[in-house]
Amino acid sequence: MSQEDSTRKKLLLITPMLHQGGFEKVCVTTARLMWPYYDVTVLIFTRKDIHYDVKGIKVIDIDVPAADNKALKVVNVLRRVLRVRRIKRHHGFDFSYSFGASANLVNVLSASGERVITSLRGSIDFENETEMKRWCKKSDLLLCVSRAMMERVRKRYGYKNNTFLYNPVDLQQIAQDAKEAVADYPFGGGTRTIVTVSRSDAQKGFWHLVKAFSVAAKEMEELRLLFVGDGDFSDLRVLAQELNVADKVIFMGVKKNPFPYVAKSDLYVLTSNHEGFPNAMVEAMALGKPVIATDCFSGPREILLSKEDVATLEGNPVWKKMYATYGVLLPDMDHEEDYSANITGEEQALAYEILAMCKDKERYATYCAKSLERAQHFTKERYASGLKKIFDKLDGTDED
């Protein structure tokens, strides 16, 4: 990538950090995909814990990291806004597109004549209505990562300056990265491994997964559970110990390349109570892994269900499970954290579906194939084309 190009319009992408995470990855991918059309710059609040490869990408670090103190947080926002506004004015960006709640806030408050695009990447952001209304009111466009989130914004706040675009999945790169040899995969032959990839956020509902696994492992001794991701999993370690499955549950920590670990596993399970677009789940599908997911808001339903499946659920408001076209969908689970050894009915139901998927060879093979098929709908090419059309429409150059 050339560092300067005065012939193209200028696009600024804003994200707080570039550590391992879904929207951070999308930010870097967007920078590379939009480079043929725009002179792209990525702006971050701090260089701490950079995880993604930014070689060849113009990166501006304003060096205002997060603060724990409430008063300092307010000061931080002001410092960020002032610094970003100066940078916007100096470079004369045509578009500024932000990823994440804190980046959205700075983006709208530092607007300097460019087209401002904020993004709604996680449904948990709906809990802060003040900020949501600010993004809607002050953005030229609020870009959601699912249709469900777009529809909720329109219904709840009455704003129509929003649309949706699914995150990109680089199918070829994932397939290539998955071939990397790893010496620390913890399980040997003869095991069947459930895998999930994420930071240890409470919204991921991992206590449900450990409990369901403990039930399934009693019946199927060869089952194993693998967590790949950053964070503090100490509560889950204790829970696994109490449930007598500590030797079968492994926490790998963050991996720069998680795909070999997913590729060596058998089944991807998502137990989130909030999502936007679950990137890691779709990436597992791109490797042909069947999926069992909770019907949280939002993401899994739009990914796993066909139009016919959606019609079936809409006509059946009371349902216990859905053997959807592209995966198994279970009702949303209890959001209240519970690290006791008590097993609930919904965890028993998840355990049943894990066992059914692992024991039924025909079902397993069908969902492996369907995962691969569905992943083709989320290519980086579709994302790039969709985003370019959005920018063209904002800019008044859309030919449609």
Sequence and secondary structure as in RCSB ss.txt:
>XXXX:A:sequence
MSQEDSTRKKLLLITPMLHQGGFEKVCVTTARLMWPYYDVTVLIFTRKDIHYDVKGIKVIDIDVPAADNKALKVV
NVLRRVLRVRRIKRHHGFDFSYSFGASANLVNVLSASGERVITSLRGSIDFENETEMKRWCKKSDLLLCVSRAMM
ERVRKRYGYKNNTFLYNPVDLQQIAQDAKEAVADYPFGGGTRTIVTVSRSDAQKGFWHLVKAFSVAAKEMEELRL
LFVGDGDFSDLRVLAQELNVADKVIFMGVKKNPFPYVAKSDLYVLTSNHEGFPNAMVEAMALGKPVIATDCFSGP
REILLSKEDVATLEGNPVWKKMYATYGVLLPDMDHEEDYSANITGEEQALAYEILAMCKDKERYATYCAKSLERA
QHFTKERYASGLKKIFDKLDGTDED
>XXXX:A:secstr
  S  TTS EEEEEES  SSSHHHHHHHHHHHHHTTTSEEEEEES  TT  S  TTSEEEE      SSHHHHHH
HHHHHHHHHHHHHHHHT SEEEE SHHHHHHHHHT  SSEEEEEE BGGGGG HHHHHHHHHH SEEEESSHHHH
HHHHHHH   SEEE    B HHHHHHHTTS  S     TT EEEEEE    GGG HHHHHHHHHHHHHH TTEEE
EEESSS  HHHHHHHHHTT GGGEEE    S  HHHHHTSSEEEE  SB BS HHHHHHHHTT  EEEE  BSSH
HHHH  HHHHHHHHT SS S EE SSSEEE     S   SS   HHHHHHHHHHHHHHH HHHHHHHHHHHHHHH
GGGBHHHHHHHHHHHHHHHHT    
